[in-house]
């Protein structure tokens, strides 16, 4: 009978996901990362070839090493071409596969049918999943989770029989997950949590007499060592890829205190979005001035929940596993190592939310002591919750239909895009208002502390985006007086000088950046552009060569070097660079050359 119900639940989960997310089949690609990953990536569009497979396994283009993700995009383009709906549906199928593996794992390890079904459904249908599923560029997310949860399911079989074949299956699936996206680097810790509940392997060790206790506990640790080694290796690989791309914020630009306060508040913000999933958007801008009361309240909430969980660790072990699953799996993306300009992101909840789903599925029934009342209340309530989540998810998927709908919704929620800029030309007025508002906040910060170099730096960026370049330069000068070794201020000021034709001043600033950090890729590229502006193309080539040497897939440098070669009359070299740039997704120089009868 249970097997029959098993098939029914798997079918219902599949149908529910198709119903809640199905409208993404009519969605388009968006300008956010999709050009680099798919629509303007000519390597992807050439399909799966030996050369492209080699590229997938060697490139860190777009700041990731995720060869399986690249291969999946190549396969999608081969199957569906530019039909975005096919790409979206493939992502949905991976999501459904993840949901099924999660349900099967929870049922197998707890033998508790309905909580396993509810936890899987809550995870599957929550609108926080939309960003991962509906955004074509986030294929890495759904692919990584598919292999990651499959690895956890395989681990349940290994825990049952300790067969090496099942252990290696678990390990291989873990590697495939990391080769899709390094989000599951926390898997060794998850496995240790699962050893406590629901697998009960840790309790067995604790309840065994002394000599046997050490043996069992040692076995539980030693079998995780290969997983931990892989975690360290892929974490370092990911960090270096992000660092090379210049995506990681420095401690000067974003101090650890600011990151720590944002992390504390973000932990609670993710919980709030889990229980009140409204005003979800593609970008949540970083708040450099979080009120102290907000940090304190968030800290109290986290400490209180953690204390309650530890207090009930023996009587309610699922709380321990669920809560520390949530806390632990958010660590890589909570902002302590800050990548990008967002404070938090819906896609980051994909793995952590399973912990909350487990707490709800096994915890809520315990609140209703009367079994008759429980049977009468829980099923209708669960159905109502899942229905509401499905409707919200359906609605959220609609925002991802196109650039207009996505950015329009983002403008209503935050007023900014993924780079912190106003959302599109239609929102110039809104953007101006937002930047003026920011400047007002930075003014207050500077009045409170005239030596606050970060406030000057941030205000300069806001001034620059408003076109008030004189004020921006003035603030950048103030930062340099306060912190002469702050790299990014020279780079930003140099960009303003370059935009206004003051190439010599720009070169001086970029040279200063390189003196402080010789591996600053963008500074070499920017100095090359400044030399090009002066007509010194040989010097420009030296700088573009250096930038490419530091980052072999730096598309801007190839594009700029192609232009410099062309102007020197090196048509063959220029065409080679233009084609390389086009292969990496930037084809403007190649198309212009071909229009002029070159590079054919």
C-alpha positions in Angstrom: 0.0 0.0 0.0 2.8 2.4 0.9 4.5 1.8 -2.4 1.2 2.7 -4.2 1.0 6.0 -2.2 4.7 6.6 -3.0 3.9 6.7 -6.7 0.9 8.9 -6.2 2.9 11.4 -4.2 5.7 11.5 -6.8 3.0 12.1 -9.5 1.3 14.8 -7.5 4.6 16.6 -6.8 5.4 16.5 -10.5 2.0 17.8 -11.5 2.0 20.5 -8.8 5.4 21.8 -10.0 4.3 21.8 -13.6 1.2 23.7 -12.6 3.0 26.3 -10.4 6.0 26.9 -12.7 4.5 26.0 -16.1 4.1 29.5 -17.3 7.9 29.9 -17.6 7.6 27.9 -20.9 6.3 31.2 -22.4 9.0 33.3 -20.8 11.9 34.9 -22.8 15.6 35.2 -21.9 16.5 38.3 -19.9 19.5 40.6 -20.1 20.7 39.6 -16.7 23.6 37.1 -17.3 21.6 35.3 -20.1 23.7 36.9 -22.9 27.0 35.7 -21.3 25.6 32.3 -20.6 23.5 31.7 -23.7 22.2 34.3 -26.1 25.5 35.9 -27.0 27.8 33.0 -26.1 28.8 31.6 -29.5 30.7 28.7 -27.9 27.5 27.5 -26.3 25.7 27.9 -29.6 28.3 25.8 -31.4 27.0 22.8 -29.4 29.0 19.9 -27.9 32.3 19.4 -29.7 35.6 18.2 -28.4 36.9 21.8 -28.5 33.9 23.1 -26.6 34.1 20.4 -24.0 37.8 21.3 -23.4 36.7 25.0 -23.1 33.9 24.0 -20.6 36.5 22.2 -18.4 39.2 24.9 -18.5 37.3 28.2 -18.5 36.4 30.3 -15.5 34.4 32.7 -17.7 31.7 34.6 -15.7 33.7 33.9 -12.5 32.7 30.2 -12.2 34.3 26.8 -12.9 31.2 24.7 -13.6 31.8 22.5 -16.7 28.6 20.5 -16.3 26.5 23.7 -16.4 28.2 24.8 -19.7 27.6 21.4 -21.2 24.0 21.5 -20.2 23.6 24.9 -21.9 25.3 23.5 -25.0 22.9 20.5 -25.1 19.9 22.8 -24.6 21.0 25.0 -27.5 21.4 22.0 -29.7 17.9 20.8 -28.8 16.0 24.1 -28.6 18.1 26.8 -30.2 17.0 30.3 -29.3 13.6 29.0 -28.0 13.8 30.1 -24.4 10.9 28.0 -23.4 12.8 24.8 -24.0 15.7 26.0 -21.8 13.3 27.0 -19.0 11.4 23.7 -19.1 14.7 21.7 -18.8 15.5 23.7 -15.6 12.0 22.9 -14.3 12.6 19.2 -15.0 15.8 19.3 -12.9 13.9 21.1 -10.1 11.2 18.4 -10.2 13.9 15.7 -10.0 15.4 17.4 -7.0 12.0 17.5 -5.3 11.4 13.8 -5.9 14.8 12.8 -4.6 14.1 14.9 -1.5 10.8 13.2 -0.9 12.2 9.7 -1.4 15.1 10.5 1.0 12.9 11.8 3.8 10.4 8.9 3.4 13.2 6.3 3.3 15.0 7.6 6.4 11.9 8.4 8.6 9.3 6.1 7.3 6.9 9.0 8.0 4.9 9.4 4.8 2.9 12.7 5.2 5.6 14.9 6.8 8.0 13.8 4.0 5.4 14.7 1.4 4.6 18.1 3.0 8.3 19.0 3.4 9.0 18.2 -0.3 5.9 20.0 -1.5 6.7 23.1 0.7 10.2 23.2 -0.6 9.0 22.6 -4.2 6.3 25.1 -4.5 7.6 28.0 -2.5 8.0 31.3 -4.6 11.6 31.6 -3.3 12.4 28.8 -5.8 11.3 30.9 -8.8 14.6 32.7 -9.3 16.5 29.4 -9.5 14.0 27.8 -11.8 12.8 30.6 -14.1 16.1 32.3 -14.7 17.9 30.5 -17.5 21.4 31.5 -16.3 20.7 29.8 -13.0 20.8 26.4 -14.6 23.8 25.9 -12.4 21.6 26.2 -9.3 19.0 23.5 -10.3 21.7 21.2 -11.8 23.8 21.4 -8.6 20.8 20.7 -6.4 19.7 17.8 -8.5 23.0 16.0 -8.1 23.4 17.2 -4.5 20.1 15.8 -3.2 20.6 12.7 -5.3 23.9 12.3 -3.4 22.1 12.6 -0.1 19.6 10.0 -1.2 22.5 7.7 -2.2 24.0 8.3 1.3 20.8 6.9 2.9 21.4 3.6 1.1 25.0 3.6 2.2 24.1 4.3 5.8 21.7 1.3 5.6 24.2 -1.2 4.3 27.8 0.4 4.3 28.5 -1.0 0.8 31.4 0.7 -0.9 29.5 0.9 -4.2 26.8 3.1 -2.6 29.5 5.2 -0.9 31.3 5.9 -4.2 27.9 6.6 -5.9 27.3 9.2 -3.2 30.8 10.7 -3.7 30.5 10.8 -7.5 27.1 12.6 -7.3 28.7 15.1 -4.9 31.5 15.8 -7.4 28.9 16.3 -10.2 27.0 18.7 -8.0 30.2 20.7 -7.3 31.0 20.7 -11.1 27.6 22.3 -11.7 28.0 25.0 -8.9 29.9 25.0 -5.7 26.9 25.7 -3.6 26.9 22.3 -1.9 30.4 22.6 -0.4 28.6 22.2 2.9 27.5 18.7 2.1 29.9 17.0 4.6 28.3 18.9 7.4 24.9 18.1 6.1 25.8 14.4 6.2 26.9 14.7 9.8 23.6 16.3 10.7 21.7 13.5 9.0 23.8 11.0 10.9 22.1 12.5 14.0 18.6 12.7 12.6 17.0 11.0 10.8 19.6 8.3 10.3 20.4 7.9 14.0 23.9 6.8 13.4 25.4 9.3 15.9 22.9 8.3 18.6 24.1 4.7 18.1 27.7 5.8 18.7 26.7 7.8 21.8 24.8 4.9 23.3 27.6 2.4 22.7 30.1 1.5 25.5 33.4 3.5 25.4 35.6 1.4 23.1 32.9 0.8 20.5 31.7 4.4 20.8 35.1 5.8 19.6 35.2 3.2 16.8 31.7 4.2 15.5 32.3 7.9 15.9 35.7 7.7 14.2 34.1 5.8 11.3 31.4 8.5 10.9 34.2 11.2 10.7 36.6 9.3 8.5 34.0 8.4 5.9 33.5 12.2 5.5 37.2 13.0 4.9 37.0 12.6 1.1 34.0 14.8 1.0 35.8 17.4 3.1 38.8 17.3 0.8 36.6 18.0 -2.2 34.9 20.8 -0.3 38.2 22.5 0.4 39.4 22.0 -3.2 36.2 23.3 -4.8 35.9 26.2 -2.3 39.5 27.4 -3.2 38.7 26.9 -6.9 35.5 29.0 -6.6 37.2 31.7 -4.6 40.1 32.0 -7.0 37.7 32.2 -10.0 35.7 34.9 -8.3 38.8 36.8 -7.3 40.3 36.6 -10.8 37.1 38.1 -12.2 37.2 40.9 -9.6 33.9 39.9 -8.2 35.0 39.6 -4.5 34.7 42.8 -2.4 37.8 43.8 -0.6 37.8 44.4 3.2 38.6 48.1 2.4 35.6 48.4 0.2 33.4 46.4 2.5 34.7 46.0 6.1 34.1 42.8 8.0 31.9 44.6 10.5 29.6 45.7 7.8 29.5 42.1 6.3 28.9 40.6 9.8 25.9 42.9 10.5 24.5 42.2 7.0 24.9 38.5 7.6 23.0 38.6 10.9 20.1 40.6 9.4 20.1 38.5 6.3 19.6 35.2 8.3 16.4 36.7 9.7 15.4 38.3 6.4 15.5 34.9 4.7 13.3 33.5 7.4 10.9 36.4 7.0 10.7 35.8 3.2 10.1 32.1 3.9 7.0 32.8 6.0 5.9 36.0 4.2 7.0 35.6 0.6 5.9 38.9 -0.8 7.9 41.6 -2.6 10.5 39.1 -3.9 12.7 40.5 -6.5 15.8 39.9 -8.6 18.0 42.3 -6.6 18.2 43.5 -3.0 20.7 46.4 -2.8 23.3 46.4 -0.1 22.5 48.6 2.9 25.8 50.0 4.3 24.0 51.7 7.3 21.8 49.0 8.9 20.2 50.5 12.1 21.7 49.0 15.3 18.3 48.1 16.6 17.7 45.9 13.6 21.0 44.1 14.1 20.3 43.6 17.8 16.8 42.2 17.3 18.0 39.9 14.5 20.8 38.6 16.8 18.3 38.0 19.6 16.0 36.0 17.3 18.9 33.8 16.1 20.3 33.2 19.5 16.8 32.5 21.0 16.0 29.9 18.3 19.4 28.3 18.5 19.1 28.1 22.3 15.7 26.5 22.1 16.9 24.0 19.5 19.9 23.0 21.6 17.7 22.7 24.7 15.4 20.2 22.9 18.1 18.4 21.0 17.4 15.0 22.6 13.6 15.2 22.6 13.1 16.9 19.2 16.2 15.9 17.1 14.6 17.0 13.8 14.8 20.6 15.1 18.6 20.3 15.5 19.1 19.0 12.0 16.7 21.4 10.4 17.9 24.5 12.1 21.6 23.9 11.7 21.0 22.7 8.1 19.5 26.2 7.5 22.3 28.1 9.4 25.2 26.0 8.0 24.2 25.9 4.3 23.8 29.7 4.2 27.4 30.3 5.3 29.0 30.2 1.8 26.5 32.8 0.5 25.6 34.9 3.6 28.1 37.6 2.6 31.1 37.0 4.8 32.9 36.6 1.5 31.0 39.2 -0.5 30.5 38.5 -4.2 28.5 41.1 -6.2 26.5 44.1 -4.9 23.5 42.4 -3.5 22.7 42.0 0.2 20.8 38.7 -0.3 19.3 36.7 -3.1 16.2 34.4 -3.4 18.3 31.8 -5.2 20.5 31.4 -2.1 17.6 29.8 -0.2 17.4 26.8 -2.5 19.4 24.5 -0.3 18.9 26.1 3.1 15.1 26.1 2.9 15.1 22.3 3.2 16.0 22.7 6.8 13.0 25.0 7.5 10.7 22.6 5.5 11.8 19.7 7.7 11.1 21.8 10.9 7.6 22.7 9.8 6.7 19.2 8.5 7.8 17.4 11.7 7.2 20.2 14.2 3.7 21.5 13.4 1.9 18.1 14.0 3.4 18.1 17.6 1.5 21.3 18.4 -1.8 19.4 18.0 -1.8 16.8 20.8 -5.3 15.5 20.0 -5.0 12.9 17.2 -8.5 13.4 16.0 -8.1 17.2 15.8 -4.8 16.7 14.1 -6.3 14.6 11.3 -9.1 17.0 10.8 -7.0 20.2 10.8 -3.6 19.3 9.4 -4.6 18.0 6.0 -6.9 20.9 5.0 -4.4 23.5 6.5 -1.5 21.9 4.6 -3.4 21.9 1.3 -4.4 25.5 1.8 -0.7 26.6 2.5 0.5 24.7 -0.6 -2.2 26.2 -2.7 -1.3 29.7 -1.6 2.4 29.1 -2.3 1.5 27.7 -5.7 -0.5 30.8 -6.6 2.3 33.1 -5.4 4.9 31.0 -7.4 2.7 31.2 -10.5 2.5 35.0 -10.1 6.3 35.3 -9.4 7.1 33.3 -12.5 5.2 36.0 -14.5 7.7 38.7 -13.5 10.4 36.7 -15.3 8.6 36.8 -18.6 10.8 39.5 -20.1 13.2 42.3 -19.3 10.4 44.8 -19.0 8.3 42.7 -16.6 11.3 41.7 -14.5 12.9 45.2 -14.2 9.5 46.9 -13.8 8.8 44.7 -10.8 12.3 45.2 -9.4 11.8 49.0 -9.8 8.6 48.8 -7.7 10.3 46.8 -5.0 13.7 48.5 -4.8 14.3 50.9 -7.6 17.6 49.3 -8.6 18.9 46.6 -11.0 21.5 44.0 -10.3 24.3 46.5 -10.4 22.6 49.0 -8.2 21.7 51.2 -11.1 18.2 52.6 -11.9 16.3 50.0 -13.8 16.4 50.8 -17.5 15.8 54.1 -19.4 12.2 54.2 -18.4 13.2 54.6 -14.8 15.7 57.4 -15.1 13.5 59.7 -12.9 13.2 56.9 -10.3 16.9 56.3 -10.4 17.7 60.0 -9.9 15.4 60.0 -6.9 17.1 56.9 -5.5 20.6 58.3 -5.9 19.6 61.7 -4.4 18.1 59.7 -1.4 21.4 57.8 -1.1 23.4 61.0 -1.2 21.3 62.4 1.6 22.0 59.3 3.7 25.8 59.6 3.0 25.7 63.3 3.9 24.3 62.3 7.4 27.0 59.7 7.8 29.8 62.2 6.9 28.4 64.8 9.3 28.5 62.2 12.1 32.1 61.1 11.1 34.0 63.4 8.7 36.7 60.7 8.4 34.3 58.1 7.1 36.1 57.2 3.8 33.4 54.6 2.9 30.7 57.3 3.0 32.7 59.6 0.7 33.4 56.6 -1.7 29.7 55.6 -1.8 28.6 59.2 -2.3 31.0 59.6 -5.1 29.5 56.6 -6.9 26.0 58.1 -6.5 27.2 61.5 -7.8 28.8 59.8 -10.8 25.6 58.0 -11.7 23.7 61.3 -11.5 26.3 62.7 -13.9 27.7 65.1 -11.3 31.2 64.2 -12.1 32.8 67.2 -10.4 31.2 66.3 -7.1 32.3 62.7 -7.6 35.9 63.7 -8.2 35.8 65.9 -5.1 34.6 62.9 -3.0 37.2 60.5 -4.5 39.9 63.1 -3.6 38.6 63.1 -0.1 38.8 59.3 0.1 42.4 59.4 -1.2 43.3 61.9 1.6 41.8 59.6 4.2 43.0 56.3 2.7 45.7 56.7 0.2 46.0 53.0 -0.6 42.3 52.4 -1.4 42.6 50.8 -4.8 39.1 51.1 -6.2 38.9 54.9 -5.7 41.8 55.4 -8.1 40.2 53.0 -10.6 36.9 54.8 -10.4 38.4 58.3 -10.7 40.5 57.1 -13.6 37.3 55.9 -15.4 35.8 59.4 -15.0 38.9 61.0 -16.3 39.0 58.6 -19.3 35.3 59.2 -20.1 36.0 63.0 -20.3 39.1 62.7 -22.5 41.6 63.4 -19.7 43.6 60.4 -20.6 46.9 61.4 -19.0 45.2 61.8 -15.6 43.4 58.5 -16.2 46.7 56.8 -16.9 48.2 58.2 -13.6 45.3 56.8 -11.6 45.4 53.3 -13.3 49.1 53.2 -12.8 48.6 53.9 -9.1 46.1 51.0 -8.9 48.7 48.7 -10.5 51.4 49.8 -8.2 49.2 48.9 -5.2 47.8 45.7 -6.8 49.8 44.5 -9.9 47.1 41.8 -10.5 44.2 44.2 -10.9 43.0 43.1 -14.3 40.5 45.9 -14.9 43.2 48.5 -14.2 45.5 47.1 -16.9 42.6 47.0 -19.4 41.5 50.5 -18.4 45.0 51.9 -18.8 45.2 50.3 -22.2 42.0 52.2 -23.2 43.5 55.4 -22.0 46.6 54.9 -24.1 44.4 54.1 -27.0 42.6 57.4 -26.4 46.0 59.1 -26.8 46.7 57.1 -29.9 49.6 55.2 -28.2 48.4 51.8 -29.5 51.7 50.0 -28.8 51.5 50.9 -25.2 47.8 50.0 -25.2 48.6 46.5 -26.5 51.1 46.0 -23.7 48.4 46.6 -21.2 45.7 44.5 -22.9 48.3 41.7 -23.1 48.9 42.0 -19.4 45.2 41.9 -18.7 44.7 38.8 -20.8 47.7 37.2 -19.2 46.1 37.7 -15.8 42.7 36.5 -17.0 42.8 34.5 -20.2 39.0 34.7 -20.8 38.7 38.5 -20.2 36.4 39.4 -23.1 36.8 43.2 -22.8 40.5 43.0 -23.2 40.3 40.8 -26.3 37.8 43.2 -27.8 39.9 46.3 -27.0 43.1 44.6 -28.2 41.4 43.8 -31.5 40.5 47.4 -31.9 44.1 48.5 -31.2 45.5 46.0 -33.6 43.1 47.2 -36.3 44.2 50.8 -35.8 47.8 49.7 -36.1 47.0 47.9 -39.3 47.6 44.4 -37.8 44.4 43.1 -39.5 45.2 39.4 -39.0 45.9 39.8 -35.2 42.9 42.1 -34.9 40.6 39.6 -36.5 41.9 36.8 -34.3 41.2 38.9 -31.2 37.8 40.0 -32.5 36.8 36.4 -33.1 38.0 35.4 -29.7 36.0 38.2 -28.1 32.9 37.1 -30.1 33.4 33.5 -28.9 33.3 34.9 -25.4 30.1 36.8 -26.1 31.1 40.3 -27.3 30.8 40.6 -31.1 30.5 44.3 -31.8 34.1 44.7 -33.1 33.9 41.6 -35.3 30.6 42.7 -36.8 32.0 46.1 -37.5 35.1 44.6 -39.2 32.9 42.3 -41.3 30.7 45.2 -42.3 33.9 46.9 -43.6 34.9 43.7 -45.5 37.4 42.4 -43.0 37.6 39.2 -40.8 35.4 37.3 -43.3 
